[in-house]
Amino acid sequence: MKITFFKKGIGVLVVLLSLLFIVNCSSDDDSGEDSTSSNILITGTISAFGEVNVFSNSASQSIEVKGDDLVSSLSISVSDNFQVSLDDANFSNQLTISMDIANAANQTFYVRFSPSASAIGVISGEVSLQSDSAVTKTLSLSGIGLSIAPIIDVNTTAFDFEDTEVSGQSSVSSLFVNGSNLTSEIDLSATEGFEISLDGIAFANTVQIPLVSVNEQVTVFLRFTPSVIGNISGTLSLASTGAQTIEIALSGVGLAIVHNYVTFNQERLAFGGSFNQSSTQVFNLHDDLTNIETIKMYVKLTCPSGGCDEWDVYANVKVRDNDSGELYELGRYITPYWNDNSQLDRGFEFDVTDFKSMLTGSTELRIRTECWNDRGYEVTVDFDYIEGVPDYLYYGISRVIAYDDWSSSGVPYGVDHAFDLNKTVSVPANTESTHLRTIISGWGHATPNDGDGRPCAEWCYRTHDVKINGANMFQHDLGPLGCASNPVSNQAPGNWQPDRAGWCPGMVVPVRIDQFGTSMAGSMFDFEYEYENGWTNDGLNGDSFYATSTFVVVKSNSPINKPVVTE
């Protein structure tokens, strides 16, 4: 019982001592109020300063401040790019008002926006008012810093001009140039192949925007004036003192100069109805071949009012050799069933550069189609003489074999015949390049058929040999060309899609070029065309023919004679 009573007494004593400690601690501050009685009083506001050039100062804005029982001086400071002053004359980042003056009456101070070199765009900050024992007051500040650096601005960084003929001019493009803070003229310079102008009339490689206009929008006109063939890249540079030079990429494709000559113009070829299958006329063609790199021939077929021939027929274009009087086959094609070749922009295309020595000045040409009705075709033939650097300055060409007037005047196949396929060719001593040029197409549905059901010689796939000095040197593979993919596909209901042997309806018959490995200069060689053996016509389904023309072409950089071909 005594122990219990003692423990309870100790507990009561601890409680009493705790209450006494709390009472004594509370009595340390007997004011009963907040100890902070100092205040900073602000009258007025500050609005946004707007746009100000860097390194410049805005107009100032004023505001009043007063201390209420301040116990220390009043400090006023601003963020970077802003300044304060007490007299609106001397500005700095910080100032101090003594305690007595601040407490005595309202004091006016001034704030302005003074952007530094890097303070470009919207700049934010604050003014801070501080004094010991007073709550700090802040005001938000803002302004827009404007660069005073000289700048050239353009609306694009690249121009890609349309393909333009060498020595010609593209259409004109426009560039908009804007300057800011420029203190000198803008000098513009374009690299070779491009020209510029300030008025769209007088063009040159260099122009200058005068000082009076440099800080306004100015239109500059540009055009492409290629002097060489191919892809051309260049630069337009714009420079002004103190400003970063602007470079604009320029590009275009220079096209060769082309001289075009239209010969036959919608010449009607047909059989019957007062029409003929052939037409021969004389035309004046390009007379200076020194800078002609390529000659292209185009054959355009159009249907007359009654429609085109419904059959795929043999056709070609020939040129007269003035020395021999012979007609040389420039190109061969097979007409489409029922239609023309309007699906090709310019019709059938042939490279006839090998004949450049004959296709100059007054030239006799013949066109022929094997039409057997009075509808036929309207035939237009034109030539492009394309300027450039020729591979060789001089060409010579001679006929080796020419069994090509008609499909049925070709070399008979699978039977004995008396056609001369063996020749001797003498090559001029100054020759620098020699090749053979052959066009061959098979005709007829003669039997027996091959194992795959193909009769000869229109359908049966064959490989023929060109023998030089008795040895097989070149081969001509008369296989499928993919007739179903022919872009001249408007041939319904004709049988145009199945593959023939080395040709297709509505397509050019391929030219086969056999290039000798040496120049053959001053040599004589034996030529023989040998058709693939192993098939004999049984005579049960007509004849089989290979219409064949072969020419020998020599080239040199010195005047050259034709090769001599003997029987």
C-alpha positions as CSV (number, residue, x, y, z in Angstrom):
1,M,0.0,0.0,0.0
2,K,2.8,2.5,0.7
3,I,4.6,1.8,-2.5
4,T,1.4,2.4,-4.5
5,F,0.8,5.7,-2.8
6,F,4.3,6.9,-3.5
7,K,4.0,6.2,-7.2
8,K,0.8,8.1,-7.5
9,G,2.4,11.1,-5.7
10,I,5.3,11.2,-8.2
11,G,2.9,11.2,-11.2
12,V,0.9,14.2,-9.8
13,L,4.2,16.1,-9.2
14,V,5.3,15.5,-12.9
15,V,2.0,16.9,-14.1
16,L,2.2,20.0,-12.0
17,L,5.8,20.7,-13.1
18,S,4.8,20.3,-16.8
19,L,2.0,22.9,-16.4
20,L,4.3,25.3,-14.7
21,F,6.8,25.0,-17.6
22,I,4.2,25.7,-20.2
23,V,2.9,28.8,-18.4
24,N,6.4,30.2,-18.0
25,C,7.3,29.6,-21.8
26,S,4.2,31.4,-22.9
27,S,5.0,34.4,-20.9
28,D,8.2,35.2,-23.0
29,D,6.1,37.2,-25.6
30,D,3.7,39.4,-23.8
31,S,2.6,41.5,-26.8
32,G,-0.2,39.2,-27.9
33,E,0.4,40.4,-31.6
34,D,2.5,39.5,-34.8
35,S,6.1,40.8,-34.3
36,T,6.2,42.1,-37.9
37,S,4.8,45.6,-38.0
38,S,6.9,46.9,-41.0
39,N,5.3,47.2,-44.5
40,I,6.2,48.2,-48.0
41,L,3.4,50.1,-49.7
42,I,3.3,50.3,-53.5
43,T,1.1,52.7,-55.5
44,G,0.7,52.2,-59.3
45,T,1.4,49.4,-61.8
46,I,3.9,48.6,-64.6
47,S,2.6,47.5,-68.0
48,A,4.5,45.5,-70.7
49,F,7.2,47.5,-72.4
50,G,6.6,46.3,-76.0
51,E,9.3,46.1,-78.6
52,V,12.8,47.5,-78.0
53,N,15.9,47.0,-80.0
54,V,18.7,45.2,-78.2
55,F,21.3,47.6,-76.8
56,S,18.6,50.3,-76.5
57,N,16.3,51.4,-73.7
58,S,12.5,51.7,-73.6
59,A,10.7,54.7,-72.2
60,S,10.6,54.5,-68.4
61,Q,7.5,53.8,-66.3
62,S,7.2,55.3,-62.8
63,I,5.8,53.8,-59.6
64,E,5.6,55.1,-56.0
65,V,6.7,53.3,-52.9
66,K,6.5,54.1,-49.1
67,G,7.7,52.5,-46.0
68,D,5.5,51.8,-43.1
69,D,7.6,51.5,-39.9
70,L,10.6,50.1,-41.8
71,V,13.5,49.3,-39.5
72,S,16.1,49.3,-42.3
73,S,16.7,50.8,-45.7
74,L,14.5,49.8,-48.7
75,S,16.4,47.9,-51.5
76,I,14.9,47.9,-55.0
77,S,16.4,45.5,-57.6
78,V,15.4,44.2,-61.1
79,S,16.1,41.1,-63.2
80,D,18.6,41.2,-66.1
81,N,17.6,43.3,-69.1
82,F,15.7,45.8,-66.9
83,Q,16.9,48.8,-65.0
84,V,15.7,51.2,-62.2
85,S,16.3,54.8,-61.3
86,L,15.3,57.4,-58.7
87,D,15.8,60.4,-61.0
88,D,14.8,58.9,-64.4
89,A,18.3,59.7,-65.6
90,N,20.8,57.4,-63.8
91,F,19.7,53.8,-64.2
92,S,21.2,50.6,-62.7
93,N,20.1,47.1,-61.7
94,Q,19.7,48.1,-58.0
95,L,19.1,51.1,-55.8
96,T,18.6,51.9,-52.1
97,I,16.2,54.3,-50.3
98,S,17.1,55.1,-46.7
99,M,14.7,54.0,-43.9
100,D,13.9,57.6,-42.8
101,I,13.2,58.8,-46.4
102,A,11.2,55.7,-47.2
103,N,9.1,56.0,-44.1
104,A,8.6,59.8,-44.5
105,A,6.6,59.9,-47.7
106,N,5.9,58.3,-51.1
107,Q,9.0,58.0,-53.2
108,T,8.9,57.8,-57.0
109,F,11.2,55.3,-58.8
110,Y,11.5,54.5,-62.5
111,V,11.8,51.2,-64.4
112,R,12.8,50.7,-68.1
113,F,13.5,47.7,-70.4
114,S,17.1,47.5,-71.6
115,P,17.5,44.3,-73.6
116,S,21.1,42.9,-74.0
117,A,22.4,41.4,-77.2
118,S,20.9,37.9,-76.5
119,A,17.6,39.2,-75.2
120,I,15.6,38.6,-78.4
121,G,11.9,37.8,-78.3
122,V,9.7,38.0,-75.3
123,I,11.7,38.7,-72.1
124,S,10.2,38.3,-68.6
125,G,11.6,39.6,-65.3
126,E,10.5,41.3,-62.0
127,V,11.3,44.2,-59.8
128,S,11.8,43.2,-56.1
129,L,11.4,45.6,-53.1
130,Q,13.0,44.4,-49.9
131,S,13.6,45.6,-46.3
132,D,14.4,43.9,-43.1
133,S,11.4,42.8,-41.1
134,A,9.0,43.6,-44.1
135,V,7.4,41.2,-46.5
136,T,9.2,41.4,-49.9
137,K,7.1,42.8,-52.7
138,T,7.5,42.0,-56.4
139,L,6.1,43.3,-59.7
140,S,6.3,41.4,-63.0
141,L,8.1,42.9,-65.9
142,S,8.1,42.0,-69.6
143,G,9.2,43.3,-73.0
144,I,10.1,42.2,-76.5
145,G,13.7,42.4,-77.6
146,L,14.4,43.1,-81.2
147,S,17.6,42.1,-83.0
148,I,19.6,44.8,-84.7
149,A,21.9,42.4,-86.4
150,P,21.9,42.8,-90.2
151,I,19.9,39.9,-91.7
152,I,19.0,38.8,-95.2
153,D,15.9,36.7,-95.4
154,V,14.6,34.7,-98.4
155,N,11.4,32.7,-99.1
156,T,13.1,29.6,-100.4
157,T,16.5,27.8,-100.3
158,A,16.4,26.0,-103.6
159,F,15.2,26.2,-107.2
160,D,14.9,23.2,-109.6
161,F,14.3,24.4,-113.1
162,E,12.6,22.5,-115.9
163,D,14.8,20.7,-118.4
164,T,16.1,23.3,-120.9
165,E,17.8,23.1,-124.2
166,V,21.5,24.1,-124.3
167,S,21.8,27.8,-125.2
168,G,18.1,28.2,-124.4
169,Q,16.4,29.8,-121.4
170,S,14.0,28.3,-118.9
171,S,10.9,30.0,-117.7
172,V,11.5,32.6,-115.1
173,S,11.1,32.0,-111.3
174,S,10.8,34.5,-108.5
175,L,12.7,34.9,-105.3
176,F,11.5,37.3,-102.5
177,V,14.3,39.0,-100.6
178,N,13.8,40.8,-97.3
179,G,16.5,42.7,-95.4
180,S,16.6,43.8,-91.8
181,N,19.0,46.3,-90.2
182,L,21.2,46.2,-93.4
183,T,23.6,49.1,-93.9
184,S,24.9,48.3,-97.3
185,E,23.8,47.0,-100.7
186,I,22.9,43.3,-101.3
187,D,25.2,41.7,-103.9
188,L,23.7,38.7,-105.7
189,S,25.9,36.3,-107.8
190,A,24.8,33.2,-109.7
191,T,27.1,30.5,-110.9
192,E,27.5,29.6,-114.6
193,G,24.3,28.3,-116.2
194,F,22.0,30.5,-114.2
195,E,21.0,34.2,-114.5
196,I,19.3,36.8,-112.3
197,S,17.5,40.1,-112.8
198,L,15.8,42.8,-110.8
199,D,13.3,43.7,-113.5
200,G,12.7,40.4,-115.3
201,I,14.1,41.8,-118.5
202,A,17.8,42.4,-118.2
203,F,19.5,39.2,-116.9
204,A,23.1,38.7,-115.8
205,N,25.2,36.6,-113.5
206,T,25.5,39.4,-110.9
207,V,23.1,42.1,-109.8
208,Q,23.0,44.5,-106.8
209,I,20.0,45.6,-104.7
210,P,20.6,49.3,-103.9
211,L,20.9,50.5,-100.3
212,V,17.6,52.4,-100.5
213,S,15.8,49.1,-101.0
214,V,17.7,46.6,-98.9
215,N,15.4,46.7,-95.9
216,E,12.3,46.2,-98.0
217,Q,10.9,43.2,-99.8
218,V,12.5,43.0,-103.3
219,T,11.7,40.4,-106.0
220,V,14.6,38.8,-107.8
221,F,14.0,36.9,-111.1
222,L,16.0,33.8,-111.9
223,R,16.3,31.6,-115.0
224,F,18.3,28.5,-116.2
225,T,20.6,29.0,-119.2
226,P,22.6,25.8,-119.7
227,S,25.6,25.8,-121.8
228,V,26.3,22.0,-121.5
229,I,24.3,18.9,-121.6
230,G,23.3,17.0,-118.5
231,N,22.6,17.7,-114.8
232,I,23.8,21.2,-113.7
233,S,24.0,22.4,-110.1
234,G,24.8,25.9,-109.0
235,T,24.4,28.5,-106.3
236,L,22.9,31.9,-105.9
237,S,24.7,33.9,-103.2
238,L,23.3,37.0,-101.4
239,A,25.8,39.1,-99.4
240,S,25.7,42.4,-97.5
241,T,28.1,43.9,-95.0
242,G,27.7,42.4,-91.5
243,A,25.0,39.9,-92.6
244,Q,25.4,36.2,-92.9
245,T,25.7,35.3,-96.6
246,I,22.7,33.4,-97.9
247,E,23.3,30.6,-100.5
248,I,20.4,29.2,-102.6
249,A,20.8,25.8,-104.4
250,L,20.1,25.9,-108.1
251,S,19.7,22.9,-110.4
252,G,18.5,21.9,-113.9
253,V,19.1,19.6,-116.7
254,G,20.6,20.9,-119.9
255,L,19.2,19.2,-123.0
256,A,20.9,18.9,-126.3
257,I,20.0,21.3,-129.1
258,V,17.7,19.4,-131.5
259,H,17.1,20.2,-135.1
260,N,13.8,18.6,-136.3
261,Y,12.9,17.8,-139.9
262,V,9.5,16.5,-140.9
263,T,9.6,14.5,-144.1
264,F,6.5,12.5,-145.0
265,N,3.5,14.1,-143.3
266,Q,0.5,11.8,-142.8
267,E,1.3,10.2,-146.2
268,R,-1.5,7.7,-147.0
269,L,-0.3,4.2,-147.8
270,A,-2.8,1.6,-148.8
271,F,-3.6,-0.9,-151.5
272,G,-6.4,0.0,-154.0
273,G,-8.6,3.0,-154.0
274,S,-6.0,5.0,-155.9
275,F,-3.5,4.5,-153.0
276,N,-0.1,2.9,-153.1
277,Q,1.8,0.7,-150.6
278,S,4.9,2.9,-151.1
279,S,5.9,6.5,-151.4
280,T,9.2,7.9,-152.5
281,Q,10.1,11.6,-152.1
282,V,13.2,13.9,-151.8
283,F,13.7,16.1,-148.7
284,N,16.2,18.7,-147.6
285,L,17.8,17.5,-144.3
286,H,20.4,18.9,-141.9
287,D,23.5,19.9,-143.9
288,D,26.1,20.4,-141.1
289,L,26.9,17.2,-139.3
290,T,30.1,18.4,-137.5
291,N,28.5,18.7,-134.1
292,I,25.7,16.2,-134.6
293,E,26.0,13.4,-132.0
294,T,22.8,11.4,-132.7
295,I,20.1,11.2,-135.4
296,K,16.8,9.8,-134.3
297,M,14.0,8.9,-136.7
298,Y,10.3,8.7,-135.6
299,V,7.5,7.0,-137.5
300,K,4.0,8.1,-136.5
301,L,1.0,6.1,-137.7
302,T,-2.5,7.5,-137.7
303,C,-5.7,5.8,-138.9
304,P,-7.5,7.3,-141.9
305,S,-11.2,8.1,-141.6
306,G,-12.2,4.6,-142.6
307,G,-10.0,3.0,-139.9
308,C,-6.6,1.3,-140.0
309,D,-5.6,-2.0,-141.6
310,E,-6.8,-4.9,-139.5
311,W,-3.6,-6.9,-140.0
312,D,-0.1,-6.7,-138.6
313,V,1.9,-6.0,-141.7
314,Y,5.6,-5.6,-142.6
315,A,6.8,-2.0,-143.1
316,N,10.0,0.0,-143.3
317,V,11.7,3.3,-144.2
318,K,14.7,3.4,-146.6
319,V,17.2,6.0,-147.8
320,R,18.8,6.2,-151.2
321,D,22.5,5.7,-151.5
322,N,23.6,8.2,-154.1
323,D,26.7,6.2,-155.0
324,S,25.1,2.8,-155.7
325,G,21.5,3.9,-156.3
326,E,20.4,1.3,-153.8
327,L,17.9,1.9,-151.0
328,Y,19.2,1.2,-147.5
329,E,16.9,0.1,-144.8
330,L,16.9,2.8,-142.0
331,G,14.3,1.0,-139.8
332,R,11.7,-1.7,-139.9
333,Y,8.5,-2.1,-137.9
334,I,5.4,-4.3,-137.9
335,T,2.1,-2.4,-137.8
336,P,-0.5,-2.9,-135.1
337,Y,-3.6,-4.9,-135.7
338,W,-6.6,-2.6,-136.3
339,N,-5.0,0.5,-134.9
340,D,-2.2,3.1,-135.0
341,N,0.7,3.8,-132.6
342,S,-0.8,6.8,-130.9
343,Q,0.0,5.3,-127.6
344,L,3.6,6.4,-128.2
345,D,4.1,10.1,-128.0
346,R,6.1,10.4,-131.2
347,G,5.5,7.0,-132.6
348,F,8.2,4.4,-133.3
349,E,11.7,5.5,-132.5
350,F,14.9,4.5,-134.4
351,D,18.5,5.4,-133.9
352,V,19.8,6.1,-137.5
353,T,23.1,7.7,-136.6
354,D,24.9,5.0,-138.6
355,F,23.5,6.6,-141.8
356,K,24.5,10.2,-141.0
357,S,26.7,10.4,-144.1
358,M,23.6,9.8,-146.2
359,L,21.0,11.8,-144.1
360,T,22.2,15.2,-145.1
361,G,21.2,17.8,-147.6
362,S,19.0,16.6,-150.4
363,T,17.9,13.1,-149.5
364,E,15.6,10.6,-151.1
365,L,13.5,8.5,-148.8
366,R,11.0,5.7,-149.3
367,I,8.3,4.5,-147.0
368,R,6.4,1.2,-147.5
369,T,3.7,-0.8,-145.7
370,E,2.5,-4.2,-146.9
371,C,-1.2,-3.3,-146.6
372,W,-3.5,-5.3,-148.8
373,N,-6.7,-3.2,-148.5
374,D,-7.6,0.4,-149.2
375,R,-7.6,1.5,-145.5
376,G,-3.9,1.3,-144.7
377,Y,-2.2,4.0,-142.7
378,E,-1.3,7.7,-142.6
379,V,2.5,7.8,-142.1
380,T,4.5,10.7,-140.7
381,V,8.3,10.5,-140.6
382,D,10.5,13.1,-138.8
383,F,14.1,13.3,-137.8
384,D,15.8,14.8,-134.8
385,Y,19.4,15.9,-135.3
386,I,20.8,16.1,-131.8
387,E,23.8,18.3,-131.2
388,G,26.7,17.0,-129.1
389,V,30.2,15.6,-129.3
390,P,30.1,12.8,-132.0
391,D,32.0,9.6,-131.1
392,Y,33.8,10.0,-134.4
393,L,33.6,12.9,-136.9
394,Y,33.2,10.8,-140.0
395,Y,31.1,7.8,-140.9
396,G,30.9,5.4,-143.9
397,I,28.3,2.7,-144.5
398,S,27.9,0.0,-147.2
399,R,25.3,-2.6,-147.9
400,V,26.4,-6.2,-147.2
401,I,23.1,-8.0,-147.8
402,A,19.7,-6.5,-148.4
403,Y,16.8,-9.0,-148.8
404,D,14.2,-6.7,-147.2
405,D,11.8,-5.1,-149.6
406,W,8.9,-7.3,-148.6
407,S,8.3,-9.9,-146.0
408,S,8.2,-12.5,-148.8
409,S,11.3,-11.2,-150.5
410,G,13.5,-12.4,-147.6
411,V,15.8,-15.3,-147.7
412,P,13.8,-18.6,-148.0
413,Y,14.2,-20.8,-144.9
414,G,14.2,-24.6,-144.9
415,V,14.6,-25.0,-148.6
416,D,17.4,-24.7,-151.1
417,H,17.9,-21.3,-152.6
418,A,20.3,-19.2,-154.7
419,F,20.5,-16.1,-152.4
420,D,24.0,-14.8,-152.0
421,L,24.9,-14.7,-148.3
422,N,28.7,-14.7,-148.7
423,K,30.5,-11.3,-149.2
424,T,34.0,-9.9,-149.0
425,V,34.5,-6.6,-147.1
426,S,37.5,-4.3,-147.4
427,V,37.9,-1.8,-144.6
428,P,39.5,1.6,-145.2
429,A,43.0,2.0,-143.7
430,N,42.1,5.0,-141.5
431,T,39.1,3.2,-139.8
432,E,39.0,3.6,-136.0
433,S,35.8,1.6,-135.4
434,T,33.9,-1.1,-137.4
435,H,30.5,-2.8,-136.7
436,L,27.7,-4.6,-138.5
437,R,24.1,-3.5,-138.4
438,T,21.5,-6.1,-139.0
439,I,17.7,-6.2,-139.1
440,I,16.0,-9.6,-139.4
441,S,12.4,-10.8,-139.0
442,G,10.8,-14.1,-139.9
443,W,7.6,-14.6,-141.9
444,G,5.3,-17.5,-142.7
445,H,3.6,-20.4,-141.0
446,A,5.4,-23.2,-142.7
447,T,5.4,-26.7,-141.3
448,P,6.4,-29.0,-139.7
449,N,5.9,-27.2,-136.4
450,D,8.5,-27.2,-133.7
451,G,8.0,-29.4,-130.7
452,D,6.3,-26.5,-128.9
453,G,3.8,-26.2,-131.8
454,R,5.5,-23.2,-133.5
455,P,5.6,-23.0,-137.3
456,C,8.3,-21.1,-139.2
457,A,9.5,-18.5,-139.6
458,E,7.2,-16.1,-137.8
459,W,6.9,-18.2,-134.6
460,C,9.8,-20.7,-134.4
461,Y,12.6,-19.5,-132.1
462,R,16.0,-19.7,-133.9
463,T,19.6,-18.6,-133.4
464,H,21.5,-17.5,-136.5
465,D,25.3,-17.1,-136.9
466,V,27.4,-14.4,-138.5
467,K,30.6,-16.0,-139.8
468,I,33.7,-13.8,-140.2
469,N,36.5,-15.5,-142.1
470,G,34.7,-18.8,-141.8
471,A,34.3,-18.7,-138.0
472,N,31.2,-18.0,-136.0
473,M,31.8,-14.5,-134.5
474,F,28.3,-13.1,-133.8
475,Q,24.9,-14.7,-133.1
476,H,21.4,-13.4,-133.5
477,D,18.8,-14.9,-131.2
478,L,15.3,-14.7,-132.6
479,G,13.5,-15.4,-129.3
480,P,10.5,-13.9,-127.5
481,L,10.4,-10.1,-126.9
482,G,7.4,-10.1,-124.5
483,C,4.7,-9.0,-126.9
484,A,2.0,-8.9,-124.2
485,S,3.8,-6.0,-122.5
486,N,4.0,-3.9,-125.7
487,P,2.8,-0.3,-124.9
488,V,0.9,-0.3,-128.2
489,S,-1.8,-2.5,-126.7
490,N,-4.9,-1.1,-128.4
491,Q,-4.9,-3.9,-131.0
492,A,-8.1,-5.8,-130.2
493,P,-9.3,-8.1,-131.6
494,G,-5.9,-8.8,-133.1
495,N,-3.7,-11.7,-132.0
496,W,-1.0,-9.3,-130.8
497,Q,0.0,-10.8,-127.4
498,P,1.6,-14.1,-128.2
499,D,5.3,-13.9,-128.7
500,R,6.8,-14.1,-132.2
501,A,10.4,-15.0,-133.0
502,G,12.3,-11.7,-132.5
503,W,9.4,-9.2,-133.2
504,C,6.0,-8.2,-132.1
505,P,2.9,-6.6,-133.8
506,G,2.9,-2.8,-133.3
507,M,6.6,-2.7,-132.4
508,V,10.0,-1.8,-134.0
509,V,11.9,-4.8,-135.3
510,P,15.2,-4.7,-133.3
511,V,18.5,-3.5,-134.8
512,R,21.3,-6.0,-134.0
513,I,24.7,-4.3,-133.7
514,D,27.8,-6.5,-133.9
515,Q,30.9,-4.5,-132.9
516,F,34.3,-5.8,-133.9
517,G,36.9,-6.0,-131.1
518,T,39.5,-4.2,-133.2
519,S,39.2,-1.3,-135.7
520,M,39.7,-3.7,-138.6
521,A,41.6,-0.9,-140.3
522,G,43.0,-1.8,-143.7
523,S,41.8,-5.4,-143.4
524,M,39.7,-7.6,-145.7
525,F,37.3,-10.2,-144.3
526,D,34.9,-12.7,-145.5
527,F,31.3,-12.4,-144.3
528,E,28.6,-15.1,-144.3
529,Y,25.1,-15.1,-142.8
530,E,24.1,-18.6,-141.8
531,Y,20.5,-19.4,-140.7
532,E,20.1,-22.1,-138.1
533,N,20.1,-25.5,-139.7
534,G,18.1,-28.6,-138.8
535,W,14.6,-27.6,-140.1
536,T,13.2,-28.4,-143.5
537,N,10.0,-27.0,-144.9
538,D,7.6,-29.9,-145.8
539,G,5.7,-27.7,-148.2
540,L,2.4,-28.4,-146.6
541,N,1.6,-24.9,-145.3
542,G,3.3,-22.4,-147.5
543,D,6.8,-20.8,-147.5
544,S,9.0,-19.4,-144.8
545,F,11.2,-16.3,-145.1
546,Y,13.8,-14.2,-143.2
547,A,13.8,-10.6,-144.4
548,T,17.4,-9.6,-143.7
549,S,19.5,-6.5,-144.1
550,T,23.1,-6.1,-143.0
551,F,25.3,-3.1,-143.4
552,V,28.9,-2.5,-142.5
553,V,29.7,0.8,-140.7
554,V,33.1,2.4,-140.3
555,K,34.0,5.5,-138.3
556,S,37.0,7.7,-138.1
557,N,38.1,11.2,-137.0
558,S,39.6,11.8,-140.4
559,P,37.6,11.8,-143.7
560,I,36.8,8.2,-144.6
561,N,35.6,6.3,-147.6
562,K,32.9,3.6,-147.5
563,P,33.9,0.0,-147.0
564,V,34.0,-1.9,-150.3
565,V,31.8,-5.0,-150.5
566,T,32.3,-7.5,-153.2
567,E,30.2,-10.5,-154.2
